[in-house]
Amino acid sequence: MAVARVSKITASSPKSFQDAVDAGLARAAKTLRGITGLHVVEEKAKVEKGKITEYRVTMDITFVLE
């Protein structure tokens, strides 16, 4: 029987939402083993002078406990 846990993380990127997701997953993979999936819960953007300067995502990372 496998037991999984979910951790909520937030990541950002100046390029795109996809880049923010990729960066968040890459960082999570450095300390979490057994990642099996992720769910993007929220997307936000920081705006300065009418232009997007930062893309932000909040996501749930699911991983199996050893």
Secondary structure, DSSP 8 states (H G I E B T S, - for coil): ---EEEEEEEEEESS-HHHHHHHHHHHHHHH-SSEEEEEEEEEEEEEETTEEEEEEEEEEEEEE--
